[in-house]
Amino acid sequence: MDPQEYIVRNAVPNEFKEIGQLLVAVYSQLEGFPKPSEQPDYYRLLANIGEITQKPGAELLVAVAPTGHIGGAVVYFKDMQYYGSGGTATKEKNASGFRLLAVSEASRGLGIGKLLTKNCIQRAKNHHNRQLLIHSTKAMQIAWKMYENLGFERSEDLDFTQGELSVYGFRLIL
């Protein structure tokens, strides 16, 4: 299926459980990423992802195929103060962010991650923010390359450690 056939829209409440299951499945299968038994709070956040939409300016976005299949999801934050990560990112001004991007196994290789990322970039521009911030880990090397190809640059000032996991910041100047 062509990624242009997918539409990106805000998730609706009856999709939250399916999206949570998608996120848990994707993140728990990443080689080198903590497992649910190692970071249960993080996986609880993923499973209950719909709750994040209660934060001001937070949007749970989905890429949906014409068949209704959810190919991927991401959480966009209009204002970094609600981003909810460690480190200094939540103190950044005139900045949007996104996190928890995941693409279903069946939709990998179709450009869904790029489609969701570009949608977040456009939303940040529409909100007149000057930068878009994200975090990634070594277990997400495919995503790193995509982010860098879209113009994101490593920003060591945004790095932090979550438990024993090193988390790396990226910044796109808009």
N, C-alpha and C positions, 0 to 999 in steps of 0.2 A: 504494500500500500504506500502511496506517495504521501509524504508528510504534509503536503499542501492540502490534502483532503481532511486533515485533522483541524479542528477548531479549538482555540484556547478560550476558556470561559471560567467564570467563578463556579466552583463546585457547589452543589446543592446538598442540604442536610442528609437526604437519603443516600448520598454517595460517600459520606464521611467514613463509614465503616469499611467499605471496599478500598478506599484510598489508604486508610490506616493499615489494612492488611498488605497492600502493595508496598508501602514504605517499610514495614517490618520485614517482608520477604526480601526486598532489595538490599537493605542495609545489613541484615543478618547473614547474607550470603557473600558479602564483600570480604575477600581475603585480606587479612591483616586488620580488620575492623573489629572492635569489641562486640562480643556476642551478648544476647539478652541477659544471660546470667551474670555478665561482668558489669553491665550498665542498665539495670532494670528500669531506672527512672527515665532514661533516654528512650527506651523502647515503649514505655508507657505513653510518653509524649507522642511517639509515632503512631501507636495504635489508636490513640484518642485525638488525632490530628484536627478534627473538627472544632475542638475547644479553642484552638489557636485563633480562630476567626473572631473570637470575642475581644481580642486585643484591638485597640484603635488602629485603623489603617492597615490591618493584616488581611490578606486575601489568599485563600486556598484556590489555586488555579489548576485546572485540569486540561489536558490535551485529549480530545475526544474524537474518535473515528466516526464516520457516517453510520456505522453499525451500532454506535453507542458504547463501544469498547473504550475504556479509559487507558490510554497509552502511556500516560505519565502525569506527574503532579509536581507542584512546587509551591512554597509559601512565599509570597511577596509582602514586604513591609514598606509602607510609604515613609515611615519615620523610624530611624534606627533605634530610638529609645525603647521600642517594643520588640526588638529583634530577639532578645532572650539568649544571647550567647555569653560565654566568658570573655575575658579580655576587655579591651577598650572600645570596641566597635560601637557599643550602645551610646557612647558619648559623642560620636561623630555628628556634626550638624550639616544641614543641607544635603542629606544622604538618605538614599533608600537602600534596601538590601533584600536578598532572597536567600532561602536555605531549604534544606530537606528536599532537594530535587531528586526525583526517582523516575525511571522509565521501566515499564513492565518488560519482562523477559521477551515476550512475544513482539514487542515493539522496538527492541534495540536495533540500532543500525539504520533506522529510518529518519533520523534527524529530529526526533521528538525533544530530546534534551536541548538542542540548539533552538528549536521553535519556542520552547518555554522560556529559555534564557533571553531570547530576543524580545519576547513579550514583556518580560520584566524590565529590560532596558527601555523599551518604549514607555512603559508605565512611569518609570523614574523620570524620564524626560517630560512626560505629560504633567507630572507633579512638580516640575521646575526645580528638581534637585540637581546638584552639581556633580554628584558621584553615586555610584552603585557599588555596594560592598557585599562580598561573599566570603565564605570559609570552605575549606576542603581539607582532606587528609591524604596521606600517601596512598591509602587504599583506593583512592578515586582518581588515578592517573589519567584515565580516559577523559574524565570531566576537566581535569587541569588543562589538558591540551586544547579542548574545546574553548574553555574560558580565555586562554591566552590567544587563540586564533580570533576571538571576538574582541580583543583589545584589552582584556583585563591584565593587570600587572601585579606581581607579588608585592605585598605590603607587609613587611615584617613587623611593623608597629601594631598590626591587628592580630598577630599570632598569639596563641594561648595554649595551655595544656588542660585537657579534660580528663581527670584521673591520670592514667598513664599515656593517653592518646595525645599526640601533637596535632594541633589544628592550625592551619595556615590561612592567612588572610590574603584577599585579592581585592583590587580596587579598579574600577573603570571610571575615568574622568569623562563626564558627559559634555 
